[in-house]
Amino acid sequence: MPKVGIVMGSDSDMKVMAKAADMLDKLGIEYEMTIISAHREPDVFFEYAKSAEEKDFKVIIAGAGMAAHLPGMCAAIFPMPVIGIPMSGKNLDGQDALYSIVQMPPGIPVATVAIDGGMNAAILAARILATSDSQLLERLKAYTKEMKETVQAKAEKLDKLGYKAYMEQM
């Protein structure tokens, strides 16, 4: 059964939200992904947020641009953690969405990641779930070790080649 709901307001958000889905896949976390416009279909949105607890979602990852109401409205209805991903946009490069998501009123928190931060939203969701899932916690630790080893391998390569040869191989 999916533990994470991934929702976006438009398929134009798919590139960012796919990064969240890919990371959840990597960590072995089931999810359900959908597109719902909070503004164009409020009844569908309301039903989604209202039924998320019944679907046994533990976290919702909601991406939104511009006015960015989707994450905040999820948090207003769904009693579990909501992670908002502000989407970069053509007018203000996602700053409008960032401010809209992060400036929630008291009592309606939305954890907010960087603009277009789909991967980090998934990792944050995994960390929330890992508080009660020791196997997931071990997978997160393995992922952290993998990241460290990747950086160390790049540093060794740079030391060996020097920066000019390193850059030629990039």
PLY file of the C-alpha trace (Angstrom):
ply
format ascii 1.0
element vertex 170
property float x
property float y
property float z
element edge 169
property int vertex1
property int vertex2
end_header
0.00 0.00 0.00
1.41 3.46 -0.87
2.83 5.35 2.08
3.48 8.58 0.17
1.14 10.59 -1.97
2.77 12.65 -4.71
0.52 15.34 -6.12
1.14 18.13 -8.58
-1.04 20.80 -10.10
0.06 20.30 -13.71
1.98 17.86 -15.86
4.49 20.67 -16.40
5.66 19.78 -12.86
6.36 16.16 -13.83
10.10 16.59 -14.44
10.63 17.71 -10.82
8.09 15.33 -9.29
9.64 12.40 -11.18
12.83 13.02 -9.19
10.81 12.45 -6.02
9.28 9.27 -7.44
12.67 7.98 -8.62
14.19 8.48 -5.17
11.23 6.79 -3.46
11.69 3.87 -5.88
15.40 3.72 -5.04
14.57 3.57 -1.33
11.81 0.97 -1.79
8.94 3.23 -0.73
5.54 2.79 -2.34
3.75 5.90 -3.54
0.79 7.07 -5.56
1.28 9.94 -8.01
-1.44 12.13 -9.48
-2.21 15.49 -11.05
-4.89 17.65 -9.42
-5.44 21.36 -9.78
-6.53 22.90 -6.49
-7.89 25.90 -8.40
-9.51 24.23 -11.43
-11.01 21.21 -9.69
-11.35 22.00 -5.99
-13.86 19.20 -5.43
-11.42 16.59 -6.77
-8.61 18.10 -4.73
-10.68 18.14 -1.55
-11.57 14.47 -1.98
-7.91 13.57 -2.59
-6.69 15.32 0.56
-9.61 14.07 2.64
-9.12 10.43 1.56
-5.31 10.40 1.93
-5.47 9.25 5.54
-7.88 6.44 4.62
-5.42 5.38 1.89
-2.84 5.05 4.68
-0.59 7.79 3.33
1.92 8.83 5.96
3.30 11.80 4.00
2.17 13.88 1.03
4.67 15.49 -1.30
2.94 18.35 -3.11
4.51 20.39 -5.88
3.14 23.72 -6.97
4.15 26.87 -8.78
2.99 30.47 -8.77
0.28 30.85 -6.09
1.26 27.38 -4.80
-1.89 26.56 -2.88
-1.70 22.80 -3.32
0.76 22.01 -0.46
-0.91 24.36 2.02
-4.38 23.10 1.26
-3.15 19.51 1.64
-1.75 20.46 5.04
-5.03 22.11 6.01
-6.95 18.87 5.37
-4.45 15.97 5.78
-3.34 15.55 9.43
0.06 14.00 8.63
3.24 15.68 7.28
3.12 17.56 3.97
6.26 18.45 2.06
5.95 21.29 -0.42
8.09 21.62 -3.52
8.04 25.11 -5.03
8.27 24.92 -8.82
10.38 27.30 -10.84
8.25 29.45 -13.07
8.62 31.79 -15.96
7.88 35.02 -14.08
9.68 34.90 -10.73
11.77 31.72 -11.13
9.86 29.94 -8.35
10.37 32.57 -5.66
6.63 33.28 -5.67
5.91 29.58 -5.06
8.62 29.34 -2.41
7.20 32.23 -0.40
3.66 30.97 -0.85
4.52 27.50 0.48
6.86 28.48 3.29
4.64 31.29 4.68
1.85 29.13 6.06
-0.30 30.39 8.91
0.20 29.07 12.46
-1.16 25.56 12.86
-0.81 24.59 9.18
2.86 23.64 8.73
4.30 22.61 5.39
7.87 21.33 5.29
9.40 23.13 2.34
12.37 22.12 0.21
14.30 24.13 -2.34
12.79 25.30 -5.61
12.52 22.21 -7.86
13.78 20.06 -4.95
11.98 16.83 -5.81
14.79 14.53 -4.75
15.17 16.17 -1.34
11.41 16.03 -0.80
11.55 12.26 -1.25
14.52 11.92 1.09
12.73 14.01 3.72
9.63 11.84 3.34
11.82 8.75 3.74
13.40 10.17 6.88
9.96 10.82 8.34
8.89 7.25 7.55
12.19 5.85 8.88
11.33 7.02 12.41
9.14 3.93 12.61
10.77 1.66 10.01
14.21 0.29 10.89
14.71 -1.35 7.49
14.10 1.95 5.73
16.50 3.64 8.14
19.19 1.15 7.09
18.49 1.87 3.40
18.85 5.60 4.12
22.17 4.99 5.88
23.35 2.96 2.88
22.34 5.77 0.54
24.26 8.29 2.67
27.32 6.02 2.53
26.93 5.72 -1.25
26.88 9.53 -1.60
30.02 9.83 0.53
31.84 7.20 -1.54
30.85 8.99 -4.76
32.32 12.26 -3.52
35.49 10.53 -2.32
35.94 8.83 -5.70
35.62 12.18 -7.47
38.17 13.76 -5.12
40.62 10.92 -5.76
40.15 11.30 -9.51
40.77 15.05 -9.28
43.90 14.46 -7.20
45.16 11.91 -9.73
44.37 13.83 -12.93
44.57 17.47 -11.94
41.73 19.83 -12.64
42.36 20.38 -16.40
42.33 16.67 -17.27
39.41 16.14 -14.89
37.40 18.85 -16.66
38.16 17.32 -20.07
36.51 14.10 -18.93
33.35 15.79 -17.75
0 1
1 2
2 3
3 4
4 5
5 6
6 7
7 8
8 9
9 10
10 11
11 12
12 13
13 14
14 15
15 16
16 17
17 18
18 19
19 20
20 21
21 22
22 23
23 24
24 25
25 26
26 27
27 28
28 29
29 30
30 31
31 32
32 33
33 34
34 35
35 36
36 37
37 38
38 39
39 40
40 41
41 42
42 43
43 44
44 45
45 46
46 47
47 48
48 49
49 50
50 51
51 52
52 53
53 54
54 55
55 56
56 57
57 58
58 59
59 60
60 61
61 62
62 63
63 64
64 65
65 66
66 67
67 68
68 69
69 70
70 71
71 72
72 73
73 74
74 75
75 76
76 77
77 78
78 79
79 80
80 81
81 82
82 83
83 84
84 85
85 86
86 87
87 88
88 89
89 90
90 91
91 92
92 93
93 94
94 95
95 96
96 97
97 98
98 99
99 100
100 101
101 102
102 103
103 104
104 105
105 106
106 107
107 108
108 109
109 110
110 111
111 112
112 113
113 114
114 115
115 116
116 117
117 118
118 119
119 120
120 121
121 122
122 123
123 124
124 125
125 126
126 127
127 128
128 129
129 130
130 131
131 132
132 133
133 134
134 135
135 136
136 137
137 138
138 139
139 140
140 141
141 142
142 143
143 144
144 145
145 146
146 147
147 148
148 149
149 150
150 151
151 152
152 153
153 154
154 155
155 156
156 157
157 158
158 159
159 160
160 161
161 162
162 163
163 164
164 165
165 166
166 167
167 168
168 169
